[in-house]
Amino acid sequence: MTPWLQSLLNGTATNLPGELPDGVTLRILAPGVLAFEPKLAPLGEMLLSCGIHGNETAPIELVDQLLADLLNGTQTLGVRLLMVFGNLEAIRVGKRYLDDDLNRLFGKPVGSESVSARHRIDEIESACRAFFGTHGSCLQRFHYDLHTAIRDSAIEQFAISPFRTSGRPALAELQRLGACGIRAVLQQGQLSPTFSCWTANTFGLTAFTLELGKARPFGHNQCVNLTPLHTVLVNMLSGDFRINVASPMPERFRVVSELIKQSEQFRLHLPDDVANFYELPSHYLLAQDGEHSWRTDRPGLRIIFPNAHVKPGLRAGLLIEQSDHE
């Protein structure tokens, strides 16, 4: 861990240089939010975010390594870069979140969330607006929001492509994800309050949520293979956006429906250890919430992110199906 990130998590202040090797300038826009400007005209703009859920440490370690390489000059920077370490309070204690899930609050008006969660969302959103400005830009713009999942997965590394009012990303971008080690891409069919959906529709970024394995404590991520992703990010940060056409195209899925928990009566009829991408039997009683129930109406449906312990009003799972024809 870089001394800067260690001090940030310890609650102490460590200064970062305003100018890095190769003339790169660095500004701190908010706690844990760093803006980098290359010396020469940028070839693109990138947002790398991690720690939106505090217990998802492999992405934090990856982004921190990229930060270390930028600070010591071993990483060439050819793009404008915004680096976000998200839920600092949750990272400090190793929990997914304390009061509210930050990845359900982006772009939403003030509601019943805690003061600290709203303050952090406001900090991150304000920093993004200051960095990206308006929706229009002639530069290529990317956002990779890096996560790990709370459970095992039949497909370990996968991406979520948020709904975009301007249409879906180009197939070439899915192939870039394949070069990152991503083996499946889920296309959402409606707007959601996630970070990647907000940046895609607010700034026109090519944005994805990347799920990179199972959440583990710091220092226990040796079994998470992030080498392909690291290689692609190194190239993109240098301004090289070429795509290896030999990269495997990820399997494609679409979200069929969301299970929204309405009350504390919600019951999910699945084992606690069921893996993401578990294929459900046809006509299966999946969940109940008072008088409302969810049943599968055809074979081939799978579930990801099943979680009966979310707050009422939040998503308790996604039903998906394969859609390689789309």
C-alpha positions as CSV (number, residue, x, y, z in Angstrom):
1,M,0.0,0.0,0.0
2,T,1.3,3.4,-0.9
3,P,2.2,5.6,2.1
4,W,-0.4,8.1,0.9
5,L,-3.2,5.5,0.9
6,Q,-2.1,4.1,4.3
7,S,-2.1,7.6,5.8
8,L,-5.5,8.3,4.3
9,L,-7.0,5.2,5.8
10,N,-5.3,6.0,9.2
11,G,-6.9,9.4,9.2
12,T,-3.6,11.4,8.9
13,A,-2.6,13.8,6.2
14,T,0.3,13.0,3.8
15,N,1.0,15.5,1.1
16,L,1.4,14.5,-2.5
17,P,3.6,16.4,-5.0
18,G,1.7,18.8,-7.3
19,E,4.0,17.8,-10.2
20,L,5.1,14.2,-11.0
21,P,7.8,12.9,-13.3
22,D,7.3,13.7,-17.0
23,G,5.5,16.9,-16.1
24,V,2.3,15.2,-14.9
25,T,0.3,17.5,-12.5
26,L,-1.7,16.2,-9.6
27,R,-4.6,17.7,-7.7
28,I,-6.6,16.4,-4.8
29,L,-10.3,17.2,-5.5
30,A,-11.6,15.5,-2.3
31,P,-10.4,13.0,0.2
32,G,-9.4,9.9,-1.8
33,V,-10.1,11.6,-5.2
34,L,-7.0,12.4,-7.3
35,A,-6.9,14.2,-10.7
36,F,-4.0,13.8,-13.0
37,E,-3.2,15.9,-16.1
38,P,-0.5,14.8,-18.6
39,K,2.1,17.3,-19.8
40,L,1.1,16.9,-23.5
41,A,-2.4,17.1,-25.0
42,P,-4.4,14.2,-23.6
43,L,-5.4,11.3,-25.8
44,G,-8.4,10.5,-23.7
45,E,-10.0,10.8,-20.3
46,M,-10.4,8.0,-17.7
47,L,-12.0,7.5,-14.4
48,L,-10.8,4.5,-12.3
49,S,-12.8,3.9,-9.1
50,C,-12.5,1.3,-6.4
51,G,-13.6,0.9,-2.8
52,I,-17.2,2.0,-3.4
53,H,-17.7,-1.1,-1.3
54,G,-15.2,-1.0,1.5
55,N,-14.5,-4.7,1.8
56,E,-13.6,-5.2,-1.9
57,T,-9.8,-5.0,-1.5
58,A,-8.4,-6.5,-4.7
59,P,-9.4,-3.5,-6.8
60,I,-8.1,-1.1,-4.2
61,E,-4.7,-2.9,-4.3
62,L,-4.7,-2.7,-8.1
63,V,-5.5,1.0,-8.3
64,D,-3.0,1.8,-5.5
65,Q,-0.3,0.0,-7.5
66,L,-1.1,2.1,-10.5
67,L,-0.9,5.2,-8.3
68,A,2.5,4.1,-7.0
69,D,3.7,3.7,-10.6
70,L,2.4,7.2,-11.5
71,L,4.1,8.7,-8.5
72,N,7.5,7.2,-9.2
73,G,7.3,7.8,-13.0
74,T,7.2,4.2,-14.2
75,Q,3.7,4.6,-15.6
76,T,3.4,6.9,-18.6
77,L,0.3,9.1,-18.6
78,G,-1.2,10.1,-21.9
79,V,-4.8,10.7,-20.6
80,R,-6.5,12.9,-18.1
81,L,-7.1,10.6,-15.2
82,L,-9.5,10.8,-12.2
83,M,-8.8,8.2,-9.5
84,V,-11.4,7.6,-6.8
85,F,-11.0,5.5,-3.6
86,G,-14.7,5.4,-2.7
87,N,-16.1,4.6,0.7
88,L,-13.2,5.5,3.0
89,E,-15.1,4.9,6.2
90,A,-16.0,1.4,5.1
91,I,-12.5,0.6,3.8
92,R,-11.0,1.6,7.2
93,V,-13.1,-1.1,9.0
94,G,-13.2,-3.7,6.2
95,K,-17.0,-3.6,5.7
96,R,-19.1,-3.4,2.5
97,Y,-20.7,-0.2,3.9
98,L,-21.6,1.3,7.2
99,D,-25.1,2.7,7.0
100,D,-25.9,2.9,3.2
101,D,-24.7,1.3,0.1
102,L,-23.0,4.1,-1.9
103,N,-23.6,2.2,-5.2
104,R,-27.3,2.8,-4.8
105,L,-27.2,6.5,-4.3
106,F,-25.6,8.1,-7.4
107,G,-27.8,10.6,-9.2
108,K,-30.5,10.2,-6.6
109,P,-32.0,13.2,-4.7
110,V,-31.6,13.4,-0.9
111,G,-33.5,10.7,0.8
112,S,-33.3,8.7,4.0
113,E,-29.6,7.9,3.7
114,S,-27.2,8.8,6.4
115,V,-25.5,12.2,6.5
116,S,-22.1,10.6,6.0
117,A,-23.2,8.6,3.0
118,R,-24.8,11.7,1.3
119,H,-21.7,13.8,2.1
120,R,-19.5,11.2,0.4
121,I,-21.7,10.9,-2.7
122,D,-21.8,14.7,-3.0
123,E,-18.0,14.8,-2.8
124,I,-17.5,12.2,-5.5
125,E,-20.2,13.6,-7.8
126,S,-18.8,17.2,-7.4
127,A,-15.3,16.0,-8.2
128,C,-16.6,14.2,-11.3
129,R,-18.4,17.3,-12.5
130,A,-15.3,19.4,-11.9
131,F,-13.1,17.0,-13.9
132,F,-15.4,16.0,-16.8
133,G,-17.3,19.2,-17.2
134,T,-20.1,18.8,-19.8
135,H,-21.4,15.7,-21.6
136,G,-19.8,16.7,-24.8
137,S,-16.1,15.9,-25.6
138,C,-14.1,15.0,-28.6
139,L,-11.9,12.7,-26.5
140,Q,-12.6,9.0,-25.8
141,R,-13.9,8.8,-22.2
142,F,-13.9,5.7,-20.0
143,H,-15.0,4.7,-16.6
144,Y,-14.1,1.3,-15.0
145,D,-15.7,1.0,-11.6
146,L,-13.8,-2.0,-10.0
147,H,-15.5,-4.3,-7.6
148,T,-15.4,-7.8,-6.2
149,A,-18.5,-9.8,-5.3
150,I,-19.6,-11.0,-1.9
151,R,-20.1,-14.6,-3.1
152,D,-18.6,-17.1,-5.4
153,S,-19.4,-17.0,-9.1
154,A,-19.7,-19.6,-11.8
155,I,-18.1,-16.9,-14.1
156,E,-15.5,-15.4,-11.8
157,Q,-14.9,-12.1,-13.6
158,F,-17.7,-10.3,-15.4
159,A,-18.9,-6.8,-16.2
160,I,-22.2,-4.9,-16.0
161,S,-23.0,-2.6,-18.9
162,P,-25.3,0.1,-17.5
163,F,-28.3,1.3,-19.4
164,R,-27.5,4.3,-21.6
165,T,-30.1,6.6,-23.0
166,S,-27.8,7.1,-26.0
167,G,-27.5,3.4,-26.8
168,R,-25.2,0.5,-26.0
169,P,-21.4,0.4,-26.2
170,A,-19.7,-0.7,-29.3
171,L,-18.9,-4.4,-29.6
172,A,-15.2,-3.5,-29.7
173,E,-15.5,-2.3,-26.1
174,L,-16.7,-5.7,-25.1
175,Q,-13.7,-7.2,-26.8
176,R,-11.5,-4.8,-24.8
177,L,-13.1,-6.2,-21.7
178,G,-12.3,-9.7,-22.9
179,A,-8.7,-8.7,-23.0
180,C,-9.1,-7.6,-19.4
181,G,-10.0,-11.1,-18.4
182,I,-13.8,-10.4,-18.3
183,R,-15.7,-13.5,-19.4
184,A,-19.3,-12.2,-19.4
185,V,-21.1,-8.9,-19.8
186,L,-24.6,-8.2,-18.4
187,Q,-26.6,-5.5,-20.2
188,Q,-29.0,-3.6,-18.0
189,G,-32.3,-2.6,-19.4
190,Q,-33.1,0.4,-17.2
191,L,-31.4,3.3,-15.3
192,S,-30.0,2.4,-11.9
193,P,-28.4,4.5,-9.1
194,T,-24.9,2.9,-9.6
195,F,-21.7,4.9,-10.2
196,S,-21.1,3.6,-13.7
197,C,-24.7,4.2,-14.8
198,W,-24.5,7.8,-13.5
199,T,-21.2,8.6,-15.3
200,A,-22.4,6.9,-18.5
201,N,-25.5,9.1,-18.7
202,T,-24.2,12.3,-17.1
203,F,-20.9,12.6,-19.0
204,G,-21.2,10.2,-21.9
205,L,-18.5,7.9,-20.6
206,T,-18.0,4.4,-21.9
207,A,-18.6,3.0,-18.4
208,F,-18.7,-0.5,-16.9
209,T,-18.9,-2.0,-13.5
210,L,-16.3,-4.8,-13.3
211,E,-16.7,-7.7,-10.9
212,L,-13.2,-9.2,-10.4
213,G,-13.7,-12.2,-8.1
214,K,-14.7,-12.7,-4.5
215,A,-14.2,-10.1,-1.8
216,R,-11.3,-10.8,0.5
217,P,-9.3,-8.9,3.2
218,F,-6.2,-6.9,2.2
219,G,-3.2,-9.1,1.5
220,H,-5.3,-12.2,0.7
221,N,-6.0,-11.6,-3.0
222,Q,-3.2,-13.8,-4.5
223,C,-5.8,-16.1,-6.1
224,V,-7.4,-13.1,-8.0
225,N,-5.8,-12.9,-11.4
226,L,-5.8,-9.2,-12.3
227,T,-2.8,-9.4,-14.6
228,P,-4.8,-9.1,-17.9
229,L,-6.7,-6.1,-16.5
230,H,-3.6,-4.5,-15.2
231,T,-2.0,-4.8,-18.7
232,V,-4.9,-3.2,-20.4
233,L,-5.1,-0.4,-17.9
234,V,-1.4,0.3,-18.3
235,N,-1.9,0.7,-22.0
236,M,-5.0,2.8,-21.7
237,L,-3.3,5.2,-19.2
238,S,-0.5,5.7,-21.6
239,G,-3.1,6.7,-24.3
240,D,-3.0,3.4,-26.2
241,F,-6.6,2.4,-26.9
242,R,-5.9,-0.2,-29.5
243,I,-7.9,-3.5,-29.0
244,N,-6.4,-6.9,-29.5
245,V,-8.8,-8.5,-32.0
246,A,-7.6,-11.9,-30.9
247,S,-9.1,-11.3,-27.4
248,P,-12.1,-13.6,-26.6
249,M,-15.5,-12.0,-26.8
250,P,-17.2,-12.3,-23.4
251,E,-20.5,-14.1,-23.2
252,R,-23.4,-11.7,-23.3
253,F,-26.4,-11.7,-20.9
254,R,-29.3,-9.3,-20.4
255,V,-31.1,-8.4,-17.2
256,V,-34.6,-9.8,-17.3
257,S,-35.9,-8.4,-14.1
258,E,-34.8,-7.0,-10.7
259,L,-35.9,-8.4,-7.4
260,I,-36.7,-5.3,-5.3
261,K,-37.2,-5.9,-1.6
262,Q,-40.3,-4.1,-0.5
263,S,-40.5,-5.1,3.2
264,E,-38.8,-7.1,6.0
265,Q,-41.1,-9.9,5.0
266,F,-38.9,-10.6,2.0
267,R,-37.7,-14.2,1.7
268,L,-35.3,-15.5,-0.9
269,H,-35.7,-19.3,-1.5
270,L,-32.1,-20.0,-2.3
271,P,-29.2,-21.4,-0.2
272,D,-27.0,-18.7,1.4
273,D,-24.0,-20.0,-0.5
274,V,-25.5,-20.1,-4.0
275,A,-23.1,-18.8,-6.6
276,N,-23.6,-15.9,-9.1
277,F,-24.8,-17.2,-12.5
278,Y,-26.7,-20.1,-10.8
279,E,-29.2,-21.5,-13.3
280,L,-32.7,-21.7,-11.9
281,P,-35.2,-24.4,-12.6
282,S,-38.2,-23.5,-14.6
283,H,-41.4,-22.5,-12.6
284,Y,-39.3,-22.1,-9.5
285,L,-40.6,-20.0,-6.5
286,L,-37.6,-17.7,-6.2
287,A,-38.7,-15.2,-3.6
288,Q,-41.7,-13.9,-1.7
289,D,-42.5,-10.5,-0.1
290,G,-45.8,-10.5,1.6
291,E,-48.4,-11.4,-1.0
292,H,-46.0,-10.8,-3.9
293,S,-43.9,-13.6,-5.3
294,W,-41.3,-14.2,-8.0
295,R,-41.3,-17.4,-10.1
296,T,-39.2,-18.3,-13.1
297,D,-41.4,-18.6,-16.2
298,R,-39.0,-20.4,-18.5
299,P,-35.7,-22.4,-18.4
300,G,-32.3,-20.7,-18.8
301,L,-32.8,-18.0,-16.2
302,R,-29.9,-17.3,-13.9
303,I,-29.4,-15.2,-10.8
304,I,-26.7,-12.8,-9.7
305,F,-26.2,-10.7,-6.6
306,P,-28.9,-12.5,-4.5
307,N,-29.0,-10.8,-1.1
308,A,-32.0,-10.9,1.1
309,H,-30.4,-8.6,3.7
310,V,-30.5,-5.3,1.8
311,K,-32.8,-2.5,3.1
312,P,-36.3,-2.4,1.8
313,G,-36.5,-0.5,-1.5
314,L,-33.2,-1.9,-2.7
315,R,-32.3,-4.7,-5.2
316,A,-32.1,-8.2,-3.7
317,G,-31.0,-9.9,-6.9
318,L,-31.0,-9.8,-10.7
319,L,-32.5,-12.4,-13.0
320,I,-30.5,-12.7,-16.3
321,E,-30.5,-14.8,-19.4
322,Q,-28.0,-15.3,-22.2
323,S,-28.4,-13.0,-25.2
324,D,-25.4,-13.6,-27.6
325,H,-27.8,-12.8,-30.5
326,E,-28.2,-9.1,-29.3
